[in-house]
Amino acid sequence: MKRPITKIVLPITLSAFLLAGCQSPSTSVSSSTPSHPSTVTTPVPPSPASEESASSTPTVESMPNAASDSELSNDPAPKEIDTSDWVSVVPSDIDLAKIEDFLNGSRLLGILSEDNTIVILSESDESRQYLRWAVSLCLTQAASDKGLPLQTNEDGVPYFPISDFEEAAYELFGIQYNFSSLAESASDRAPDGMLCVTWGYENSLAGTTIQENTLLKGNGEYSAILENQFYNPGEDPTVYLEQIVFSQNNSYQFSPIRILQVKSIQ
């Protein structure tokens, strides 16, 4: 299934808008630019600004660095999944094309570095910012796939029902999180029962390709190597390799996979 990656460079305003897609409140959707070295390593995507300090003025900003070691040390990290004894399989029982389309459409792996994913899965104090950001991309893509209209507040910030944030977080990471607290503290206001997405930040991931010949299976879960192509303005795109461990969501509204681990390939 490996196919050519098309470099995607969106205008700043469109890039910000796409990162912040949403749906009509009456319909539940069935839904940074890092600086990279020239060597093939996993990028360290930036972190979103906190909800309390987010500006209501539409802008596209560069993100700060991902969570530091000191931030990660306060909470136990999820246990690493060992796939060394998993069995190689052909992609006959899994629709890799659908998964690849989802990852490319949402551009989730533009922000889900190894460190950021560890923060999310640890459910630490820092996780809510990364979780909200990842879920925002997931909801946006689901709405786009279904051709659903976007609903925005008076500042142009899109929003979704809080229940959609919670369902998407569970589908995407297996995390049950009460997003109502974020709706209460967020500076970007939405109608009751709604929450604005994390938005206004550029995502430099141009495309993702799953290497079919790296597909492994164990304990009902899958592992694959991904080629993530990032663009740097004025430079040639750079490819970073990551291993993703995931399970399938056979019945889902927002995400066809549950992400269990993202790991850099050195």
Disulfide bonds with the S-S distance in Angstrom:
none
